[in-house]
Amino acid sequence: MATKKVEYVCKYCGKREIKQANMGRPLPGKCPRKTGDKPHSWVVNRRFES
Ligand SMILES: [Zn+2]
C-alpha cells in the first residue's frame, strides 16, 4: 500500500524535508536565513505517494 508523503520547503532558506502525511510537520529547527534563533517557515511544496 502506498504511503502518502508531504514535501515541505522553508520559504526563507529553501531547505526541504519529506515527511509521512500522518507524521505532522517537520521540526522547526533553526533557519540560517533569519537573524537570531528563528525556526524555519515550513510550507507544503507537494504531496505524493511512494
Ligand atoms: Zn529555513
mmCIF file of the protein (N, C-alpha, C, O) and its ligand, coordinates in Angstrom:
data_MODEL
# 
_entry.id   MODEL 
# 
loop_
_entity.id 
_entity.type 
_entity.pdbx_number_of_molecules 
1 polymer     1 
2 non-polymer 1 
# 
_entity_poly.entity_id                      1 
_entity_poly.type                           'polypeptide(L)' 
_entity_poly.nstd_linkage                   no 
_entity_poly.nstd_monomer                   no 
_entity_poly.pdbx_seq_one_letter_code       MATKKVEYVCKYCGKREIKQANMGRPLPGKCPRKTGDKPHSWVVNRRFES 
_entity_poly.pdbx_seq_one_letter_code_can   MATKKVEYVCKYCGKREIKQANMGRPLPGKCPRKTGDKPHSWVVNRRFES 
_entity_poly.pdbx_strand_id                 A 
# 
loop_
_entity_poly_seq.entity_id 
_entity_poly_seq.num 
_entity_poly_seq.mon_id 
_entity_poly_seq.hetero 
1 1  MET n 
1 2  ALA n 
1 3  THR n 
1 4  LYS n 
1 5  LYS n 
1 6  VAL n 
1 7  GLU n 
1 8  TYR n 
1 9  VAL n 
1 10 CYS n 
1 11 LYS n 
1 12 TYR n 
1 13 CYS n 
1 14 GLY n 
1 15 LYS n 
1 16 ARG n 
1 17 GLU n 
1 18 ILE n 
1 19 LYS n 
1 20 GLN n 
1 21 ALA n 
1 22 ASN n 
1 23 MET n 
1 24 GLY n 
1 25 ARG n 
1 26 PRO n 
1 27 LEU n 
1 28 PRO n 
1 29 GLY n 
1 30 LYS n 
1 31 CYS n 
1 32 PRO n 
1 33 ARG n 
1 34 LYS n 
1 35 THR n 
1 36 GLY n 
1 37 ASP n 
1 38 LYS n 
1 39 PRO n 
1 40 HIS n 
1 41 SER n 
1 42 TRP n 
1 43 VAL n 
1 44 VAL n 
1 45 ASN n 
1 46 ARG n 
1 47 ARG n 
1 48 PHE n 
1 49 GLU n 
1 50 SER n 
# 
loop_
_struct_asym.id 
_struct_asym.entity_id 
A 1 
B 2 
# 
loop_
_chem_comp.id 
_chem_comp.type 
_chem_comp.mon_nstd_flag 
ALA 'L-peptide linking' y 
ARG 'L-peptide linking' y 
ASN 'L-peptide linking' y 
ASP 'L-peptide linking' y 
CYS 'L-peptide linking' y 
GLN 'L-peptide linking' y 
GLU 'L-peptide linking' y 
GLY 'peptide linking'   y 
HIS 'L-peptide linking' y 
ILE 'L-peptide linking' y 
LEU 'L-peptide linking' y 
LYS 'L-peptide linking' y 
MET 'L-peptide linking' y 
PHE 'L-peptide linking' y 
PRO 'L-peptide linking' y 
SER 'L-peptide linking' y 
THR 'L-peptide linking' y 
TRP 'L-peptide linking' y 
TYR 'L-peptide linking' y 
VAL 'L-peptide linking' y 
ZN  non-polymer         . 
# 
_pdbx_entity_nonpoly.entity_id   2 
_pdbx_entity_nonpoly.name        ? 
_pdbx_entity_nonpoly.comp_id     ZN 
# 
_pdbx_nonpoly_scheme.asym_id         B 
_pdbx_nonpoly_scheme.entity_id       2 
_pdbx_nonpoly_scheme.mon_id          ZN 
_pdbx_nonpoly_scheme.ndb_seq_num     1 
_pdbx_nonpoly_scheme.pdb_seq_num     101 
_pdbx_nonpoly_scheme.auth_seq_num    101 
_pdbx_nonpoly_scheme.pdb_mon_id      ZN 
_pdbx_nonpoly_scheme.auth_mon_id     ZN 
_pdbx_nonpoly_scheme.pdb_strand_id   A 
_pdbx_nonpoly_scheme.pdb_ins_code    . 
# 
loop_
_atom_site.group_PDB 
_atom_site.id 
_atom_site.type_symbol 
_atom_site.label_atom_id 
_atom_site.label_alt_id 
_atom_site.label_comp_id 
_atom_site.label_asym_id 
_atom_site.label_entity_id 
_atom_site.label_seq_id 
_atom_site.pdbx_PDB_ins_code 
_atom_site.Cartn_x 
_atom_site.Cartn_y 
_atom_site.Cartn_z 
_atom_site.occupancy 
_atom_site.B_iso_or_equiv 
_atom_site.pdbx_formal_charge 
_atom_site.auth_seq_id 
_atom_site.auth_comp_id 
_atom_site.auth_asym_id 
_atom_site.auth_atom_id 
_atom_site.pdbx_PDB_model_num 
ATOM   1   N  N  . MET A 1 1  ? 0.849  -1.198 0.000  1.00 0.00 ? 1   MET A N  1 
ATOM   2   C  CA . MET A 1 1  ? 0.000  0.000  0.000  1.00 0.00 ? 1   MET A CA 1 
ATOM   3   C  C  . MET A 1 1  ? 0.881  1.243  0.000  1.00 0.00 ? 1   MET A C  1 
ATOM   4   O  O  . MET A 1 1  ? 1.859  1.315  0.744  1.00 0.00 ? 1   MET A O  1 
ATOM   5   N  N  . ALA A 1 2  ? 0.546  2.190  -0.808 1.00 0.00 ? 2   ALA A N  1 
ATOM   6   C  CA . ALA A 1 2  ? 1.372  3.401  -0.928 1.00 0.00 ? 2   ALA A CA 1 
ATOM   7   C  C  . ALA A 1 2  ? 1.287  4.236  0.344  1.00 0.00 ? 2   ALA A C  1 
ATOM   8   O  O  . ALA A 1 2  ? 0.257  4.288  1.016  1.00 0.00 ? 2   ALA A O  1 
ATOM   9   N  N  . THR A 1 3  ? 2.380  4.871  0.642  1.00 0.00 ? 3   THR A N  1 
ATOM   10  C  CA . THR A 1 3  ? 2.429  5.776  1.786  1.00 0.00 ? 3   THR A CA 1 
ATOM   11  C  C  . THR A 1 3  ? 2.335  7.208  1.285  1.00 0.00 ? 3   THR A C  1 
ATOM   12  O  O  . THR A 1 3  ? 3.082  7.631  0.403  1.00 0.00 ? 3   THR A O  1 
ATOM   13  N  N  . LYS A 1 4  ? 1.412  7.931  1.864  1.00 0.00 ? 4   LYS A N  1 
ATOM   14  C  CA . LYS A 1 4  ? 1.283  9.338  1.472  1.00 0.00 ? 4   LYS A CA 1 
ATOM   15  C  C  . LYS A 1 4  ? 2.390  10.144 2.141  1.00 0.00 ? 4   LYS A C  1 
ATOM   16  O  O  . LYS A 1 4  ? 2.645  10.005 3.337  1.00 0.00 ? 4   LYS A O  1 
ATOM   17  N  N  . LYS A 1 5  ? 3.033  10.980 1.354  1.00 0.00 ? 5   LYS A N  1 
ATOM   18  C  CA . LYS A 1 5  ? 4.107  11.801 1.890  1.00 0.00 ? 5   LYS A CA 1 
ATOM   19  C  C  . LYS A 1 5  ? 3.884  13.253 1.497  1.00 0.00 ? 5   LYS A C  1 
ATOM   20  O  O  . LYS A 1 5  ? 3.205  13.566 0.519  1.00 0.00 ? 5   LYS A O  1 
ATOM   21  N  N  . VAL A 1 6  ? 4.481  14.120 2.295  1.00 0.00 ? 6   VAL A N  1 
ATOM   22  C  CA . VAL A 1 6  ? 4.367  15.554 2.048  1.00 0.00 ? 6   VAL A CA 1 
ATOM   23  C  C  . VAL A 1 6  ? 5.775  16.136 2.029  1.00 0.00 ? 6   VAL A C  1 
ATOM   24  O  O  . VAL A 1 6  ? 6.568  15.886 2.936  1.00 0.00 ? 6   VAL A O  1 
ATOM   25  N  N  . GLU A 1 7  ? 6.076  16.898 1.013  1.00 0.00 ? 7   GLU A N  1 
ATOM   26  C  CA . GLU A 1 7  ? 7.352  17.601 0.965  1.00 0.00 ? 7   GLU A CA 1 
ATOM   27  C  C  . GLU A 1 7  ? 7.131  19.034 1.436  1.00 0.00 ? 7   GLU A C  1 
ATOM   28  O  O  . GLU A 1 7  ? 6.334  19.783 0.871  1.00 0.00 ? 7   GLU A O  1 
ATOM   29  N  N  . TYR A 1 8  ? 7.858  19.385 2.481  1.00 0.00 ? 8   TYR A N  1 
ATOM   30  C  CA . TYR A 1 8  ? 7.798  20.745 2.998  1.00 0.00 ? 8   TYR A CA 1 
ATOM   31  C  C  . TYR A 1 8  ? 9.044  21.488 2.551  1.00 0.00 ? 8   TYR A C  1 
ATOM   32  O  O  . TYR A 1 8  ? 10.116 20.896 2.422  1.00 0.00 ? 8   TYR A O  1 
ATOM   33  N  N  . VAL A 1 9  ? 8.904  22.776 2.317  1.00 0.00 ? 9   VAL A N  1 
ATOM   34  C  CA . VAL A 1 9  ? 10.063 23.597 1.986  1.00 0.00 ? 9   VAL A CA 1 
ATOM   35  C  C  . VAL A 1 9  ? 9.999  24.863 2.838  1.00 0.00 ? 9   VAL A C  1 
ATOM   36  O  O  . VAL A 1 9  ? 8.932  25.436 3.057  1.00 0.00 ? 9   VAL A O  1 
ATOM   37  N  N  . CYS A 1 10 ? 11.175 25.282 3.312  1.00 0.00 ? 10  CYS A N  1 
ATOM   38  C  CA . CYS A 1 10 ? 11.221 26.539 4.072  1.00 0.00 ? 10  CYS A CA 1 
ATOM   39  C  C  . CYS A 1 10 ? 11.221 27.687 3.082  1.00 0.00 ? 10  CYS A C  1 
ATOM   40  O  O  . CYS A 1 10 ? 12.075 27.753 2.199  1.00 0.00 ? 10  CYS A O  1 
ATOM   41  N  N  . LYS A 1 11 ? 10.276 28.581 3.226  1.00 0.00 ? 11  LYS A N  1 
ATOM   42  C  CA . LYS A 1 11 ? 10.159 29.652 2.239  1.00 0.00 ? 11  LYS A CA 1 
ATOM   43  C  C  . LYS A 1 11 ? 11.263 30.689 2.390  1.00 0.00 ? 11  LYS A C  1 
ATOM   44  O  O  . LYS A 1 11 ? 11.401 31.567 1.537  1.00 0.00 ? 11  LYS A O  1 
ATOM   45  N  N  . TYR A 1 12 ? 12.046 30.606 3.451  1.00 0.00 ? 12  TYR A N  1 
ATOM   46  C  CA . TYR A 1 12 ? 13.162 31.548 3.613  1.00 0.00 ? 12  TYR A CA 1 
ATOM   47  C  C  . TYR A 1 12 ? 14.468 30.996 3.066  1.00 0.00 ? 12  TYR A C  1 
ATOM   48  O  O  . TYR A 1 12 ? 15.145 31.680 2.299  1.00 0.00 ? 12  TYR A O  1 
ATOM   49  N  N  . CYS A 1 13 ? 14.842 29.766 3.443  1.00 0.00 ? 13  CYS A N  1 
ATOM   50  C  CA . CYS A 1 13 ? 16.158 29.245 3.050  1.00 0.00 ? 13  CYS A CA 1 
ATOM   51  C  C  . CYS A 1 13 ? 16.077 28.152 1.996  1.00 0.00 ? 13  CYS A C  1 
ATOM   52  O  O  . CYS A 1 13 ? 17.107 27.762 1.447  1.00 0.00 ? 13  CYS A O  1 
ATOM   53  N  N  . GLY A 1 14 ? 14.886 27.645 1.696  1.00 0.00 ? 14  GLY A N  1 
ATOM   54  C  CA . GLY A 1 14 ? 14.747 26.636 0.659  1.00 0.00 ? 14  GLY A CA 1 
ATOM   55  C  C  . GLY A 1 14 ? 15.026 25.214 1.121  1.00 0.00 ? 14  GLY A C  1 
ATOM   56  O  O  . GLY A 1 14 ? 15.022 24.297 0.300  1.00 0.00 ? 14  GLY A O  1 
ATOM   57  N  N  . LYS A 1 15 ? 15.268 25.004 2.415  1.00 0.00 ? 15  LYS A N  1 
ATOM   58  C  CA . LYS A 1 15 ? 15.501 23.653 2.933  1.00 0.00 ? 15  LYS A CA 1 
ATOM   59  C  C  . LYS A 1 15 ? 14.255 22.802 2.721  1.00 0.00 ? 15  LYS A C  1 
ATOM   60  O  O  . LYS A 1 15 ? 13.128 23.270 2.889  1.00 0.00 ? 15  LYS A O  1 
ATOM   61  N  N  . ARG A 1 16 ? 14.482 21.527 2.344  1.00 0.00 ? 16  ARG A N  1 
ATOM   62  C  CA . ARG A 1 16 ? 13.371 20.620 2.085  1.00 0.00 ? 16  ARG A CA 1 
ATOM   63  C  C  . ARG A 1 16 ? 13.369 19.479 3.087  1.00 0.00 ? 16  ARG A C  1 
ATOM   64  O  O  . ARG A 1 16 ? 14.418 18.958 3.465  1.00 0.00 ? 16  ARG A O  1 
ATOM   65  N  N  . GLU A 1 17 ? 12.180 19.105 3.505  1.00 0.00 ? 17  GLU A N  1 
ATOM   66  C  CA . GLU A 1 17 ? 12.008 17.941 4.375  1.00 0.00 ? 17  GLU A CA 1 
ATOM   67  C  C  . GLU A 1 17 ? 10.828 17.148 3.856  1.00 0.00 ? 17  GLU A C  1 
ATOM   68  O  O  . GLU A 1 17 ? 9.789  17.716 3.521  1.00 0.00 ? 17  GLU A O  1 
ATOM   69  N  N  . ILE A 1 18 ? 10.984 15.835 3.789  1.00 0.00 ? 18  ILE A N  1 
ATOM   70  C  CA . ILE A 1 18 ? 9.876  14.979 3.377  1.00 0.00 ? 18  ILE A CA 1 
ATOM   71  C  C  . ILE A 1 18 ? 9.392  14.205 4.594  1.00 0.00 ? 18  ILE A C  1 
ATOM   72  O  O  . ILE A 1 18 ? 10.174 13.560 5.293  1.00 0.00 ? 18  ILE A O  1 
ATOM   73  N  N  . LYS A 1 19 ? 8.096  14.281 4.831  1.00 0.00 ? 19  LYS A N  1 
ATOM   74  C  CA . LYS A 1 19 ? 7.501  13.622 5.990  1.00 0.00 ? 19  LYS A CA 1 
ATOM   75  C  C  . LYS A 1 19 ? 6.313  12.789 5.535  1.00 0.00 ? 19  LYS A C  1 
ATOM   76  O  O  . LYS A 1 19 ? 5.645  13.120 4.555  1.00 0.00 ? 19  LYS A O  1 
ATOM   77  N  N  . GLN A 1 20 ? 6.059  11.700 6.261  1.00 0.00 ? 20  GLN A N  1 
ATOM   78  C  CA . GLN A 1 20 ? 4.813  10.979 6.014  1.00 0.00 ? 20  GLN A CA 1 
ATOM   79  C  C  . GLN A 1 20 ? 3.644  11.891 6.383  1.00 0.00 ? 20  GLN A C  1 
ATOM   80  O  O  . GLN A 1 20 ? 3.718  12.673 7.331  1.00 0.00 ? 20  GLN A O  1 
ATOM   81  N  N  . ALA A 1 21 ? 2.572  11.772 5.614  1.00 0.00 ? 21  ALA A N  1 
ATOM   82  C  CA . ALA A 1 21 ? 1.443  12.692 5.793  1.00 0.00 ? 21  ALA A CA 1 
ATOM   83  C  C  . ALA A 1 21 ? 0.876  12.648 7.209  1.00 0.00 ? 21  ALA A C  1 
ATOM   84  O  O  . ALA A 1 21 ? 0.370  13.651 7.711  1.00 0.00 ? 21  ALA A O  1 
ATOM   85  N  N  . ASN A 1 22 ? 0.962  11.479 7.851  1.00 0.00 ? 22  ASN A N  1 
ATOM   86  C  CA . ASN A 1 22 ? 0.375  11.367 9.192  1.00 0.00 ? 22  ASN A CA 1 
ATOM   87  C  C  . ASN A 1 22 ? 1.386  11.701 10.296 1.00 0.00 ? 22  ASN A C  1 
ATOM   88  O  O  . ASN A 1 22 ? 1.080  11.544 11.477 1.00 0.00 ? 22  ASN A O  1 
ATOM   89  N  N  . MET A 1 23 ? 2.580  12.157 9.924  1.00 0.00 ? 23  MET A N  1 
ATOM   90  C  CA . MET A 1 23 ? 3.607  12.463 10.913 1.00 0.00 ? 23  MET A CA 1 
ATOM   91  C  C  . MET A 1 23 ? 3.649  13.942 11.285 1.00 0.00 ? 23  MET A C  1 
ATOM   92  O  O  . MET A 1 23 ? 4.463  14.358 12.110 1.00 0.00 ? 23  MET A O  1 
ATOM   93  N  N  . GLY A 1 24 ? 2.781  14.725 10.681 1.00 0.00 ? 24  GLY A N  1 
ATOM   94  C  CA . GLY A 1 24 ? 2.756  16.143 11.020 1.00 0.00 ? 24  GLY A CA 1 
ATOM   95  C  C  . GLY A 1 24 ? 3.901  16.910 10.387 1.00 0.00 ? 24  GLY A C  1 
ATOM   96  O  O  . GLY A 1 24 ? 4.576  16.418 9.483  1.00 0.00 ? 24  GLY A O  1 
ATOM   97  N  N  . ARG A 1 25 ? 4.104  18.100 10.866 1.00 0.00 ? 25  ARG A N  1 
ATOM   98  C  CA . ARG A 1 25 ? 5.079  18.988 10.260 1.00 0.00 ? 25  ARG A CA 1 
ATOM   99  C  C  . ARG A 1 25 ? 6.496  18.666 10.741 1.00 0.00 ? 25  ARG A C  1 
ATOM   100 O  O  . ARG A 1 25 ? 6.670  18.060 11.798 1.00 0.00 ? 25  ARG A O  1 
ATOM   101 N  N  . PRO A 1 26 ? 7.505  19.069 9.969  1.00 0.00 ? 26  PRO A N  1 
ATOM   102 C  CA . PRO A 1 26 ? 8.891  18.858 10.417 1.00 0.00 ? 26  PRO A CA 1 
ATOM   103 C  C  . PRO A 1 26 ? 9.198  19.688 11.662 1.00 0.00 ? 26  PRO A C  1 
ATOM   104 O  O  . PRO A 1 26 ? 8.484  20.633 11.998 1.00 0.00 ? 26  PRO A O  1 
ATOM   105 N  N  . LEU A 1 27 ? 10.274 19.308 12.327 1.00 0.00 ? 27  LEU A N  1 
ATOM   106 C  CA . LEU A 1 27 ? 10.719 20.093 13.476 1.00 0.00 ? 27  LEU A CA 1 
ATOM   107 C  C  . LEU A 1 27 ? 11.077 21.511 13.020 1.00 0.00 ? 27  LEU A C  1 
ATOM   108 O  O  . LEU A 1 27 ? 11.591 21.702 11.918 1.00 0.00 ? 27  LEU A O  1 
ATOM   109 N  N  . PRO A 1 28 ? 10.806 22.492 13.865 1.00 0.00 ? 28  PRO A N  1 
ATOM   110 C  CA . PRO A 1 28 ? 11.059 23.884 13.461 1.00 0.00 ? 28  PRO A CA 1 
ATOM   111 C  C  . PRO A 1 28 ? 12.523 24.132 13.103 1.00 0.00 ? 28  PRO A C  1 
ATOM   112 O  O  . PRO A 1 28 ? 12.813 24.832 12.133 1.00 0.00 ? 28  PRO A O  1 
ATOM   113 N  N  . GLY A 1 29 ? 13.432 23.573 13.866 1.00 0.00 ? 29  GLY A N  1 
ATOM   114 C  CA . GLY A 1 29 ? 14.847 23.768 13.592 1.00 0.00 ? 29  GLY A CA 1 
ATOM   115 C  C  . GLY A 1 29 ? 15.262 25.224 13.697 1.00 0.00 ? 29  GLY A C  1 
ATOM   116 O  O  . GLY A 1 29 ? 14.595 26.039 14.334 1.00 0.00 ? 29  GLY A O  1 
ATOM   117 N  N  . LYS A 1 30 ? 16.372 25.526 13.061 1.00 0.00 ? 30  LYS A N  1 
ATOM   118 C  CA . LYS A 1 30 ? 16.892 26.892 13.067 1.00 0.00 ? 30  LYS A CA 1 
ATOM   119 C  C  . LYS A 1 30 ? 17.141 27.301 11.635 1.00 0.00 ? 30  LYS A C  1 
ATOM   120 O  O  . LYS A 1 30 ? 17.846 26.606 10.903 1.00 0.00 ? 30  LYS A O  1 
ATOM   121 N  N  . CYS A 1 31 ? 16.571 28.423 11.225 1.00 0.00 ? 31  CYS A N  1 
ATOM   122 C  CA . CYS A 1 31 ? 16.706 28.852 9.838  1.00 0.00 ? 31  CYS A CA 1 
ATOM   123 C  C  . CYS A 1 31 ? 17.931 29.742 9.678  1.00 0.00 ? 31  CYS A C  1 
ATOM   124 O  O  . CYS A 1 31 ? 18.015 30.789 10.321 1.00 0.00 ? 31  CYS A O  1 
ATOM   125 N  N  . PRO A 1 32 ? 18.884 29.348 8.832  1.00 0.00 ? 32  PRO A N  1 
ATOM   126 C  CA . PRO A 1 32 ? 20.106 30.157 8.666  1.00 0.00 ? 32  PRO A CA 1 
ATOM   127 C  C  . PRO A 1 32 ? 19.868 31.487 7.974  1.00 0.00 ? 32  PRO A C  1 
ATOM   128 O  O  . PRO A 1 32 ? 20.728 32.366 8.024  1.00 0.00 ? 32  PRO A O  1 
ATOM   129 N  N  . ARG A 1 33 ? 18.729 31.653 7.333  1.00 0.00 ? 33  ARG A N  1 
ATOM   130 C  CA . ARG A 1 33 ? 18.461 32.896 6.609  1.00 0.00 ? 33  ARG A CA 1 
ATOM   131 C  C  . ARG A 1 33 ? 17.791 33.950 7.491  1.00 0.00 ? 33  ARG A C  1 
ATOM   132 O  O  . ARG A 1 33 ? 17.582 35.085 7.062  1.00 0.00 ? 33  ARG A O  1 
ATOM   133 N  N  . LYS A 1 34 ? 17.457 33.569 8.722  1.00 0.00 ? 34  LYS A N  1 
ATOM   134 C  CA . LYS A 1 34 ? 16.826 34.530 9.631  1.00 0.00 ? 34  LYS A CA 1 
ATOM   135 C  C  . LYS A 1 34 ? 17.818 34.909 10.705 1.00 0.00 ? 34  LYS A C  1 
ATOM   136 O  O  . LYS A 1 34 ? 18.688 34.112 11.054 1.00 0.00 ? 34  LYS A O  1 
ATOM   137 N  N  . THR A 1 35 ? 17.702 36.099 11.228 1.00 0.00 ? 35  THR A N  1 
ATOM   138 C  CA . THR A 1 35 ? 18.597 36.522 12.295 1.00 0.00 ? 35  THR A CA 1 
ATOM   139 C  C  . THR A 1 35 ? 18.126 35.924 13.610 1.00 0.00 ? 35  THR A C  1 
ATOM   140 O  O  . THR A 1 35 ? 16.929 35.753 13.845 1.00 0.00 ? 35  THR A O  1 
ATOM   141 N  N  . GLY A 1 36 ? 19.100 35.610 14.465 1.00 0.00 ? 36  GLY A N  1 
ATOM   142 C  CA . GLY A 1 36 ? 18.759 35.013 15.744 1.00 0.00 ? 36  GLY A CA 1 
ATOM   143 C  C  . GLY A 1 36 ? 18.367 33.563 15.575 1.00 0.00 ? 36  GLY A C  1 
ATOM   144 O  O  . GLY A 1 36 ? 18.566 32.976 14.512 1.00 0.00 ? 36  GLY A O  1 
ATOM   145 N  N  . ASP A 1 37 ? 17.818 32.994 16.612 1.00 0.00 ? 37  ASP A N  1 
ATOM   146 C  CA . ASP A 1 37 ? 17.436 31.582 16.589 1.00 0.00 ? 37  ASP A CA 1 
ATOM   147 C  C  . ASP A 1 37 ? 15.986 31.428 16.169 1.00 0.00 ? 37  ASP A C  1 
ATOM   148 O  O  . ASP A 1 37 ? 15.144 30.994 16.956 1.00 0.00 ? 37  ASP A O  1 
ATOM   149 N  N  . LYS A 1 38 ? 15.700 31.782 14.939 1.00 0.00 ? 38  LYS A N  1 
ATOM   150 C  CA . LYS A 1 38 ? 14.328 31.680 14.451 1.00 0.00 ? 38  LYS A CA 1 
ATOM   151 C  C  . LYS A 1 38 ? 14.141 30.347 13.726 1.00 0.00 ? 38  LYS A C  1 
ATOM   152 O  O  . LYS A 1 38 ? 15.061 29.843 13.082 1.00 0.00 ? 38  LYS A O  1 
ATOM   153 N  N  . PRO A 1 39 ? 12.946 29.790 13.841 1.00 0.00 ? 39  PRO A N  1 
ATOM   154 C  CA . PRO A 1 39 ? 12.691 28.499 13.185 1.00 0.00 ? 39  PRO A CA 1 
ATOM   155 C  C  . PRO A 1 39 ? 12.439 28.660 11.680 1.00 0.00 ? 39  PRO A C  1 
ATOM   156 O  O  . PRO A 1 39 ? 12.161 29.757 11.196 1.00 0.00 ? 39  PRO A O  1 
ATOM   157 N  N  . HIS A 1 40 ? 12.542 27.542 10.956 1.00 0.00 ? 40  HIS A N  1 
ATOM   158 C  CA . HIS A 1 40 ? 12.180 27.527 9.546  1.00 0.00 ? 40  HIS A CA 1 
ATOM   159 C  C  . HIS A 1 40 ? 10.688 27.832 9.400  1.00 0.00 ? 40  HIS A C  1 
ATOM   160 O  O  . HIS A 1 40 ? 9.893  27.580 10.305 1.00 0.00 ? 40  HIS A O  1 
ATOM   161 N  N  . SER A 1 41 ? 10.336 28.374 8.247  1.00 0.00 ? 41  SER A N  1 
ATOM   162 C  CA . SER A 1 41 ? 8.920  28.625 7.935  1.00 0.00 ? 41  SER A CA 1 
ATOM   163 C  C  . SER A 1 41 ? 8.474  27.596 6.912  1.00 0.00 ? 41  SER A C  1 
ATOM   164 O  O  . SER A 1 41 ? 8.559  27.827 5.706  1.00 0.00 ? 41  SER A O  1 
ATOM   165 N  N  . TRP A 1 42 ? 8.000  26.464 7.398  1.00 0.00 ? 42  TRP A N  1 
ATOM   166 C  CA . TRP A 1 42 ? 7.637  25.360 6.510  1.00 0.00 ? 42  TRP A CA 1 
ATOM   167 C  C  . TRP A 1 42 ? 6.335  25.633 5.777  1.00 0.00 ? 42  TRP A C  1 
ATOM   168 O  O  . TRP A 1 42 ? 5.335  26.023 6.380  1.00 0.00 ? 42  TRP A O  1 
ATOM   169 N  N  . VAL A 1 43 ? 6.361  25.424 4.477  1.00 0.00 ? 43  VAL A N  1 
ATOM   170 C  CA . VAL A 1 43 ? 5.135  25.435 3.678  1.00 0.00 ? 43  VAL A CA 1 
ATOM   171 C  C  . VAL A 1 43 ? 5.111  24.134 2.884  1.00 0.00 ? 43  VAL A C  1 
ATOM   172 O  O  . VAL A 1 43 ? 6.162  23.576 2.568  1.00 0.00 ? 43  VAL A O  1 
ATOM   173 N  N  . VAL A 1 44 ? 3.919  23.653 2.564  1.00 0.00 ? 44  VAL A N  1 
ATOM   174 C  CA . VAL A 1 44 ? 3.798  22.417 1.787  1.00 0.00 ? 44  VAL A CA 1 
ATOM   175 C  C  . VAL A 1 44 ? 4.178  22.703 0.349  1.00 0.00 ? 44  VAL A C  1 
ATOM   176 O  O  . VAL A 1 44 ? 3.596  23.577 -0.294 1.00 0.00 ? 44  VAL A O  1 
ATOM   177 N  N  . ASN A 1 45 ? 5.159  21.965 -0.156 1.00 0.00 ? 45  ASN A N  1 
ATOM   178 C  CA . ASN A 1 45 ? 5.595  22.136 -1.538 1.00 0.00 ? 45  ASN A CA 1 
ATOM   179 C  C  . ASN A 1 45 ? 4.823  21.199 -2.461 1.00 0.00 ? 45  ASN A C  1 
ATOM   180 O  O  . ASN A 1 45 ? 4.343  21.612 -3.516 1.00 0.00 ? 45  ASN A O  1 
ATOM   181 N  N  . ARG A 1 46 ? 4.705  19.935 -2.056 1.00 0.00 ? 46  ARG A N  1 
ATOM   182 C  CA . ARG A 1 46 ? 3.937  18.988 -2.861 1.00 0.00 ? 46  ARG A CA 1 
ATOM   183 C  C  . ARG A 1 46 ? 3.587  17.779 -1.997 1.00 0.00 ? 46  ARG A C  1 
ATOM   184 O  O  . ARG A 1 46 ? 4.208  17.519 -0.966 1.00 0.00 ? 46  ARG A O  1 
ATOM   185 N  N  . ARG A 1 47 ? 2.579  17.058 -2.451 1.00 0.00 ? 47  ARG A N  1 
ATOM   186 C  CA . ARG A 1 47 ? 2.145  15.816 -1.805 1.00 0.00 ? 47  ARG A CA 1 
ATOM   187 C  C  . ARG A 1 47 ? 2.281  14.701 -2.827 1.00 0.00 ? 47  ARG A C  1 
ATOM   188 O  O  . ARG A 1 47 ? 1.993  14.890 -4.009 1.00 0.00 ? 47  ARG A O  1 
ATOM   189 N  N  . PHE A 1 48 ? 2.716  13.550 -2.370 1.00 0.00 ? 48  PHE A N  1 
ATOM   190 C  CA . PHE A 1 48 ? 2.869  12.441 -3.302 1.00 0.00 ? 48  PHE A CA 1 
ATOM   191 C  C  . PHE A 1 48 ? 2.758  11.121 -2.543 1.00 0.00 ? 48  PHE A C  1 
ATOM   192 O  O  . PHE A 1 48 ? 2.718  11.097 -1.313 1.00 0.00 ? 48  PHE A O  1 
ATOM   193 N  N  . GLU A 1 49 ? 2.709  10.021 -3.301 1.00 0.00 ? 49  GLU A N  1 
ATOM   194 C  CA . GLU A 1 49 ? 2.658  8.692  -2.706 1.00 0.00 ? 49  GLU A CA 1 
ATOM   195 C  C  . GLU A 1 49 ? 3.872  7.915  -3.163 1.00 0.00 ? 49  GLU A C  1 
ATOM   196 O  O  . GLU A 1 49 ? 4.316  8.053  -4.303 1.00 0.00 ? 49  GLU A O  1 
ATOM   197 N  N  . SER A 1 50 ? 4.407  7.101  -2.278 1.00 0.00 ? 50  SER A N  1 
ATOM   198 C  CA . SER A 1 50 ? 5.548  6.268  -2.659 1.00 0.00 ? 50  SER A CA 1 
ATOM   199 C  C  . SER A 1 50 ? 5.436  4.927  -1.958 1.00 0.00 ? 50  SER A C  1 
ATOM   200 O  O  . SER A 1 50 ? 6.296  4.064  -2.136 1.00 0.00 ? 50  SER A O  1 
HETATM 201 ZN ZN . ZN  B 2 .  ? 14.728 27.941 6.737  1.00 0.00 2 101 ZN  A ZN 1 
# 
